Amino acid sequence: MTFLWPELLWLLGVVPVLIGIYILLLRRKKQQMMRYAGLGMVRDAMGVAQKFRRHVPPLVFLLALTALIVAVARPHATLTLPSQYETIILAMDCRRPAGLGPHRCGVLCRHRVGSAASDP
């Protein structure tokens, strides 16, 4: 896979910077919570699921931003697909049934044999 605009991939360097900023903001919040003893008890009362749930929106944002940056670089790939050409063999039974008149299939067979002989 290649990119039409690979020079835009340098924008992926923004993602680790945003992660660092988010971690710094979390540390600052933790330091502010330590000032107030009552808020520490609320934090302890929160379950593990709620602690994880608060990180989901920033995680989804970073994943969407990463996908957007890769999409802006316009990835493309050349795929080799199987050929659509196939060989078809048509077999026709041109025998005339006993006791019946000229068979329509025989006329068709004579026509096909004549046109097949003229093909290169």
KAQUI-V353766 format. One record per helix or strand. SS is the DSSP state (a for helix, b for strand). FROM is the first residue (numbers start at 1). LEN is the number of residues. If there is no record, write none. Layout:
{{SS FROM LEN} {SS FROM LEN}}
//
This chain:
{{b 2 2} {a 6 30} {a 37 9} {a 48 6} {a 56 17} {b 75 2} {a 104 15}}
//
